[in-house]
Amino acid sequence: MVQPTSHYLRCLDREIHFVEWGAADAPPLVMWHGLARTCRDFDDIAAELAGHYRIICPDTIGRGLSQWSPLPDQDYGLAFYAELARALLDQLGLQRVRWVGTSMGGAIGIKAAASTLRGRISHLVLNDIGHRIVPAAVERIKSYAGTPPQFDTVTELEKYLRTIYVPYGWQSDAQWRRMTETSVRRLPDGRITTHYDPNMVRQFFNFPHDYVLDAEYDSLDMPVLVLRGEKSDLLAADTAQDMTQRGPRASLLTIAGCGHAPCLNVPQQIDPVARFLQT
């Protein structure tokens, strides 16, 4: 299997980690992960597409191997994430990119495409995210994201992840193990927890309207593909359908056997994205 290379860049005085797949001279493709996840969530789809694109998968500030923010109330929000995206692409010399974003990563894509990266995103894939999200899902996120669980062993963490990420759909044992090992950090007392800054949940308190993106979405003019898990509790079916009728008039694909959010790890999910990116 093709393996990524790991890199770090200083962006807006914050160190951002990203992994890179594919040839340096291939068309650039950004893949941006969800709220409490890391760049390694895209390993399967990136490995499949690495023969066609130079793929950049960042860890959002406060996640994975990127720096935790010294100013969480200021930095943990879509506006700063969009600024970081521009700073990262500018340093990499990437003027125009394709973008695949899962959940928060898709919201960053909408925000950036309408502001900091206006005219620089040629194709936008929104994986189970829209211009609005279901309020009950926001309350669910607020209830758990700020207090990540602690475990004595990695095996216990894997059991936990297998439970809370059932909506992602089918994963092999090896994929669950990789998700676990790329989601783990050890605490000073030796216990295990998830690989993100709990303060990132402050976004939902400091910027309560961050995920109301009607105006931004309506201003887009590039091709957009919306993937919706058929059992998603975050992207409502009527919102997804509305996205096909307004703004860029997205194409919509419902992914069977998934909730929030399809993990883009099987051909039935990867192939439609690949075809869309080639249009």
Number of C-alpha atoms within 10 A of each C-alpha: 7 13 13 19 11 13 13 16 16 15 18 13 8 16 16 25 22 24 19 21 24 23 14 11 8 13 15 21 28 24 24 30 26 23 18 22 22 25 24 23 23 21 21 18 20 29 17 17 18 19 14 17 20 20 29 26 26 28 25 30 25 24 27 26 23 21 19 22 18 10 9 19 16 14 21 23 21 21 18 17 22 23 19 23 22 22 18 22 19 12 11 11 9 14 13 17 21 20 27 25 24 28 24 24 28 26 30 27 31 31 26 25 25 22 16 19 21 16 16 19 23 17 21 26 26 25 29 31 30 29 21 20 20 15 12 11 15 15 11 12 15 16 11 12 18 16 13 13 12 15 16 13 13 19 14 15 22 18 13 14 17 18 10 9 18 15 20 19 19 16 17 9 10 9 15 17 19 15 20 21 17 18 25 17 18 16 12 7 7 11 13 21 20 25 21 27 20 18 17 22 22 19 19 17 11 14 15 12 11 16 22 14 17 15 12 17 23 16 16 21 17 17 17 24 24 24 26 28 28 21 18 22 20 24 26 20 15 8 16 24 18 16 23 16 11 14 18 17 20 23 17 17 19 18 19 14 14 20 22 24 27 27 23 22 22 14 13 11 18 17 15 13 22 15 9 15 19 9 7
